[in-house]
């Protein structure tokens, strides 16, 4: 299974602010790590504004990648 059904995703409704976007990234990554999602596609011209330099998010990303083969495109 590459991804849970859409109804299972932790983010609902519009993301209408930078803070809401960052919270959604954190939430989706935590959700993916907890459920064994094996593939994610992150697309951005420069990833500026993404919270990917935060130590807690990097820890979660490491936890997601560590236990199995994953693909991040």
C-alpha positions, 0 to 999 in steps of 0.5 A: 500500500503506497498511501492511505485512502484520502479519507484517512489523511490528517489534513482536511479543508483549505490550507490558507496560511503559511503556518497552516501549511507547515502544520500540515507538512508535519502532520502528514509526515507523522501520519505517514511514519505511523502508518508505514506509507512507503512513498511520498512526493514532495514538489516545490521549486525551492522548498523555501518555507517548508519546515524541513530544517526543524529537528523534530521534523527531521527526526520524524523523517528519519523514523519514516525512512529507517525501518523499510525501503522508501521512495521520496521523489 
